[in-house]
Amino acid sequence: MHLSQQEFKAFVQENSENRRLSSKKLVTVWTAHTKQSISAITMCQNLKKVGLTSCIPRKKPTMTEVHCQAHL
């Protein structure tokens, strides 16, 4: 199913506080909002068109003994 660009941009702006939702959860929100079902792949493709790409945050580095001593 093809989504209109304006409709999708409006949806993204409304849900901007939910930045960390997975694509599957965004599909659930989209389906509840518009009564149109789409796949998670379609959601990802449309997010990329709007300029939003996925990323995995880096893990925090472990503290060495030197860092632990400096905190004390």
C-alpha positions, 0 to 999 in steps of 0.5 A, a space after each residue: 500500500 502506498 502512503 501519501 507523503 503528507 499523511 506520513 509526515 503528519 503522523 511522524 510529527 504527531 508521534 515525535 515523542 515516541 522516537 524509540 519505538 520499534 518499527 513493529 510498534 509504529 505499525 501498530 500505532 499507524 494501524 490504530 490511527 488510520 485503520 490501514 494495515 502496513 508491513 514493518 518493512 513499508 514503515 521503515 522505507 517510508 521513515 527513510 524517505 522522510 529522513 529518519 533512519 534507525 540506529 543502535 546506540 553504543 554501549 557505555 564503556 566499562 570502567 577501568 580500575 583507574 576510573 573507579 579510583 578517580 571516582 572515589 
